[in-house]
Amino acid sequence: MDKIIYSSEAEVRGSYDVIVAGAGASGICAAVAAAREGARVALAERYGVVGGNLTAGFVGPILGSVGSGTMRDELVDLLEVPDNDWIGETGKAHNVEKAKLTLERFVDSPNIDVFLQSQVSHVLKEGNRVTGVVLSTAEGPVALKAPVVIDATGDAVVSFLAGAEIEKGREDGLMQPVTLEFTIDGVDENKGLICIGDVDNVELGGMRFLDWCQIQADKGLIPQKIAAVRLHPTVIPGQRQVNTTQVNGVDITRPEGIFKADLELREQMFLLEKFLRENLPGYENIRITGSGTTTGVRESRRVMGDYVIDADELAAGCRFPDVIVHKALFIVDIHNPAGAGQAEAKIQYCQPYDLPYRCFLPRGLEGLLVTGRCISGTHRAHASYRVMSICMAMGEAVGVAAALSASRGVTPRDLPVTVLQDRLTAKGVDLFSK
Ligand SMILES: Cc1cc2nc3c(=O)[nH]c(=O)nc-3n(C[C@H](O)[C@H](O)[C@H](O)COP(=O)(O)OP(=O)(O)OC[C@H]3O[C@@H](n4cnc5c(N)ncnc54)[C@H](O)[C@@H]3O)c2cc1C
């Protein structure tokens, strides 16, 4: 491969206590939690809106659960979503357009400078210590410095650029498919069914709806790989959030494949609209009202940390002395990396589990914390803790850790976890209940 060497200058725009890269579910909680501890925070986001998958990705409902007292509960209230059970059977997705404003209000604080349309493109390091980031902006490169940087990019961009140990996908390297989520309105609520996914046994005409969908795919009415038609209710009557399109074999960290995937997903979206209109009772008058500005990425890089958690531990409901997220709960939900539906014939259920602080500390690097779907775990474990409730609680815990590290002048790895636990507990976060 041809390589060139180029050099560039970046103006240092600010020195902060904490930089958070990525303003998704986890990053916004990290930034707000750090700011509430008194830290001066920079929050950098590549898109023109905060929220990540929750807004730009049109992803909902907020699935999974965590112990009481976390920022997840605050956000669910702010987003005005009714109480959800952890798997979403009773839950509704938020209003995506309203969420864009709600989440921008949430991060709008005197202690936080938010940089939108600012993509982290380079990491500043002194030895093995991360000391800041360079943002690619319309003004060219802009540098920000801080003693603690939080990688909340989902794709582990900061960790990768800093030279962290990274894993991707399962043993054969394949990752979960990408999906473009979209909303439709015009569903007749008296007739139009809801299907939350592969665990749903909702029926249509005496038959399991998902089996009916499979028959339609066998007839060629929809492609086989999108035969699991997931139709989530939202807080808006007559609206559904459709989580069905999929393209396999895409590695989102490689720019070459993204366009073709997005094109195929957008073709599938209109094909599904037509299919639903023509075949599903109550859906005769639907129309697409919006779609993600981005292909939704379930899985990309995972950062290897001081501890790598695995799915057996989640299934057993493992407890850890250095817990910072408690009673996390979701299934091991692996959308098939190689085809349609689920990857595993039997869905693995979990017991409420802990996430230990060591999963948030990238091996061999200082000054860096990781949060959200790219923390240190296996492919199967990631398939559970990647949901938004759990990512929010992670972000809050890591934001407090970053602020405490900065104020005490220690690296996150040298912060005694009991100090972090005491602070989270004092805020009302449950870390230790049975
Ligand atoms: C199709 C799909 C359906 C899903 N369904 C559900 C569901 O129903 N319920 C649920 O709870 N979860 C669901 N998930 C999972 C969940 O949405 C994600 O795992 C979760 O949002 C991860 O949160 P995060 O904050 O780690 O990452 P993200 O939400 O991806 O946020 C990362 C942020 O970092 C930004 N970023 C990335 N790189 C850079 C950079 N270099 N510089 C600056 N900013 C950067 C991104 O733009 C983004 O805003 C789904 C995911 C997908 C893709």
The ligand as a Tripos MOL2 file, in Angstrom:
@<TRIPOS>MOLECULE
LIG
   53    58     1     0     0
SMALL
NO_CHARGES

@<TRIPOS>ATOM
      1 C1        -30.0010   -0.6170   14.1750 C.3       1 LIG1
      2 C2        -29.7880   -0.6000   15.6380 C.ar      1 LIG1
      3 C3        -30.8250   -0.9170   16.4760 C.ar      1 LIG1
      4 C4        -30.6560   -0.8630   17.8360 C.ar      1 LIG1
      5 N1        -31.7320   -1.0680   18.6360 N.ar      1 LIG1
      6 C5        -31.6550   -0.7140   19.9400 C.ar      1 LIG1
      7 C6        -32.8150   -0.5860   20.7100 C.ar      1 LIG1
      8 O1        -33.9320   -0.7920   20.2530 O.2       1 LIG1
      9 N2        -32.6700   -0.2090   22.0080 N.ar      1 LIG1
     10 C7        -31.4550    0.0390   22.5710 C.ar      1 LIG1
     11 O2        -31.4060    0.3870   23.7600 O.2       1 LIG1
     12 N3        -30.3250   -0.0880   21.8430 N.ar      1 LIG1
     13 C8        -30.3850   -0.4300   20.5450 C.ar      1 LIG1
     14 N4        -29.2640   -0.4750   19.7670 N.ar      1 LIG1
     15 C9        -27.9480   -0.3120   20.3970 C.3       1 LIG1
     16 C10       -27.6370    1.1180   20.8020 C.3       1 LIG1
     17 O3        -28.2720    2.0410   19.9700 O.3       1 LIG1
     18 C11       -26.1390    1.4300   20.7790 C.3       1 LIG1
     19 O4        -25.3510    0.3480   21.1390 O.3       1 LIG1
     20 C12       -25.8900    2.6040   21.7260 C.3       1 LIG1
     21 O5        -26.5290    3.7380   21.1810 O.3       1 LIG1
     22 C13       -24.4270    2.8360   21.9190 C.3       1 LIG1
     23 O6        -24.2620    4.0760   22.5630 O.3       1 LIG1
     24 P1        -22.8630    4.7970   22.4560 P.3       1 LIG1
     25 O7        -23.0170    6.0890   23.1540 O.co2     1 LIG1
     26 O8        -21.7950    3.8560   22.8680 O.co2     1 LIG1
     27 O9        -22.6500    5.0060   20.8770 O.3       1 LIG1
     28 P2        -23.4350    5.8690   19.8100 P.3       1 LIG1
     29 O10       -24.8590    6.0560   20.1490 O.co2     1 LIG1
     30 O11       -23.0910    5.2430   18.4990 O.co2     1 LIG1
     31 O12       -22.7190    7.2890   19.9230 O.3       1 LIG1
     32 C14       -21.3860    7.4860   19.5140 C.3       1 LIG1
     33 C15       -21.2370    8.9440   19.1220 C.3       1 LIG1
     34 O13       -19.8740    9.2070   18.8210 O.3       1 LIG1
     35 C16       -19.8110    9.9830   17.6400 C.3       1 LIG1
     36 N5        -18.5000    9.7760   17.0170 N.ar      1 LIG1
     37 C17       -18.0240    8.6610   16.4170 C.ar      1 LIG1
     38 N6        -16.7770    8.8630   15.9680 N.ar      1 LIG1
     39 C18       -16.4550   10.1290   16.3130 C.ar      1 LIG1
     40 C19       -15.2940   10.9160   16.1350 C.ar      1 LIG1
     41 N7        -14.2000   10.4370   15.5140 N.pl3     1 LIG1
     42 N8        -15.2980   12.1800   16.6010 N.ar      1 LIG1
     43 C20       -16.3970   12.7060   17.2260 C.ar      1 LIG1
     44 N9        -17.5380   11.9960   17.4130 N.ar      1 LIG1
     45 C21       -17.5490   10.7140   16.9750 C.ar      1 LIG1
     46 C22       -20.9570    9.4720   16.7950 C.3       1 LIG1
     47 O14       -21.3120   10.3820   15.7940 O.3       1 LIG1
     48 C23       -22.0320    9.2820   17.8540 C.3       1 LIG1
     49 O15       -22.7910   10.4460   18.0660 O.3       1 LIG1
     50 C24       -29.3810   -0.5430   18.3740 C.ar      1 LIG1
     51 C25       -28.3170   -0.2530   17.5390 C.ar      1 LIG1
     52 C26       -28.5170   -0.2660   16.1790 C.ar      1 LIG1
     53 C27       -27.3890    0.1160   15.2930 C.3       1 LIG1
@<TRIPOS>BOND
     1     1     2 1
     2     2     3 ar
     3     2    52 ar
     4     3     4 ar
     5     4     5 ar
     6     4    50 ar
     7     5     6 ar
     8     6     7 ar
     9     6    13 1
    10     7     8 2
    11     7     9 ar
    12     9    10 ar
    13    10    11 2
    14    10    12 ar
    15    12    13 ar
    16    13    14 ar
    17    14    15 1
    18    14    50 ar
    19    15    16 1
    20    16    17 1
    21    16    18 1
    22    18    19 1
    23    18    20 1
    24    20    21 1
    25    20    22 1
    26    22    23 1
    27    23    24 1
    28    24    25 2
    29    24    26 1
    30    24    27 1
    31    27    28 1
    32    28    29 2
    33    28    30 1
    34    28    31 1
    35    31    32 1
    36    32    33 1
    37    33    34 1
    38    33    48 1
    39    34    35 1
    40    35    36 1
    41    35    46 1
    42    36    37 ar
    43    36    45 ar
    44    37    38 ar
    45    38    39 ar
    46    39    40 ar
    47    39    45 ar
    48    40    41 1
    49    40    42 ar
    50    42    43 ar
    51    43    44 ar
    52    44    45 ar
    53    46    47 1
    54    46    48 1
    55    48    49 1
    56    50    51 ar
    57    51    52 ar
    58    52    53 1
@<TRIPOS>SUBSTRUCTURE
     1 LIG1         1 GROUP 0 **** ****
